[in-house]
Amino acid sequence: MENNTAYHIPVLFNECIDALQIDPAGTYVDVTFGGGGHSREIFSRLNENGRLIAFDQDPDAQKNTWIAPNFHFIPANFSFLKNHLRLLGIVQINGLLADLGVSSHQFDEAERGFSIREDAALDMRMNQQADLSAFKVVNEYDESALTAILKNYGELTNARLIAREIILKRSEKLIETTGELMSIISRFAPKFKDHKFFAQVFQAIRIEVNQELEVLKNLLIQSSELLAENGRLVVISYHSLEDRLVKNFMKRGSFNGEVKKDFFGNILKPLTEVVRHPIVPSDEEIKRNTRARSAKLRIAVKNVG
């Protein structure tokens, strides 16, 4: 079992493995298998009584799996985490790892439409069987819907103007490629900051296509229910929208940052943060893998009782 670094270079590798505090006889879940880098290391630390379950909705990820009685690969989105685990007879786990965002492989496969460096079909689907694509978002969403995703998911201040321009141009001709989209909205890109601008637009569309924030919320809730006492939740996020959800849930047990209390005033939250501030990659790691530069690792432990 060798790491497929051509598919994806694992981010914060040692920090993630250490954070899980792996019990050799424990049950662990990697919901973002990708090239299998993190999974292989987790598996290497398990004995015959330990189990590893890996999820990935990208068909290409399955090429990186291996065969073992205590390893299970589930070719699906982790939205229905609990249901899939129940089918394997698993109701409790000792740790879960989620490395969110787009893999190096998905960025490098030009035809997937994730990268701003290549002119490709407007796709951006992590699950190639999904119905909603970037093409549909760009060509079928009305002005208010386009404005909302550009503002809320891309954090763009001129979202309405961009949405109107897209709608104007698509009325003349359908927008079919990432290059066409970038050309249409290029006049809104700030001077010397065009790379960041296009990345924000692509991020907004990608989040909508894959419903990433709703999927993340589902994952966090289900993870907190599945974890055994003192079990570990380890999450790497790559932008502020993801990180805010993870931080609020780990810190306060809610997504909006509100603290919930019971009748007696006791704080109701399933997890406790292990580290107060996120762990970030070293300068050396960022030099080796520039895609690690925005990564933030947060760790929480399941509360007792």
NORPE-V336714 format. One record per backbone hydrogen bond with DSSP energy under -0.5 kcal/mol. CO is the residue of the C=O (numbers start at 1). NH is the residue of the N-H. If there is no record, write none. Layout:
((CO	NH) (CO	NH))
This chain:
((3	5) (4	7) (4	8) (7	105) (8	10) (12	16) (13	17) (14	18) (15	19) (16	20) (17	21) (17	22) (18	21) (22	24) (23	26) (24	47) (26	51) (27	94) (27	95) (28	53) (29	31) (29	97) (30	55) (33	36) (35	4) (36	40) (37	41) (38	42) (39	43) (40	44) (41	45) (42	45) (43	46) (47	50) (51	28) (52	72) (53	30) (54	74) (55	33) (57	59) (58	61) (58	62) (59	62) (60	63) (61	64) (62	65) (66	68) (68	71) (70	52) (72	54) (72	74) (73	75) (74	56) (74	76) (77	80) (78	81) (80	84) (81	85) (82	86) (83	87) (84	88) (85	88) (85	90) (86	89) (89	91) (93	228) (94	232) (95	29) (96	234) (97	31) (98	100) (98	236) (103	107) (104	108) (105	109) (108	110) (109	112) (110	113) (112	124) (118	120) (120	178) (121	123) (122	135) (123	134) (124	126) (126	128) (127	130) (133	137) (134	138) (135	139) (136	140) (136	141) (137	141) (142	146) (143	147) (144	148) (145	149) (146	150) (147	151) (148	152) (149	153) (149	154) (150	156) (151	155) (156	159) (158	162) (159	163) (160	164) (161	165) (162	166) (163	167) (164	168) (165	169) (166	170) (167	171) (168	172) (169	172) (169	173) (174	176) (176	122) (177	181) (178	182) (179	183) (180	184) (181	185) (182	186) (183	186) (185	188) (186	189) (190	193) (193	197) (194	198) (195	199) (196	200) (197	201) (198	202) (199	203) (200	204) (201	205) (202	206) (203	207) (204	208) (205	209) (206	210) (207	211) (207	212) (208	211) (211	215) (212	216) (213	217) (214	218) (215	219) (216	220) (217	221) (218	222) (219	223) (220	224) (221	225) (222	226) (223	227) (226	93) (228	231) (231	302) (232	96) (232	234) (233	300) (234	98) (235	237) (235	298) (236	100) (237	296) (239	243) (240	244) (241	245) (242	246) (243	247) (244	248) (245	249) (246	250) (247	251) (248	252) (248	253) (248	254) (249	253) (252	260) (258	260) (260	268) (262	265) (266	262) (267	269) (270	303) (272	301) (279	297) (282	286) (283	287) (284	288) (285	289) (289	292) (290	293) (292	295) (296	237) (296	298) (297	279) (298	235) (299	274) (299	275) (300	233) (301	272) (302	230))
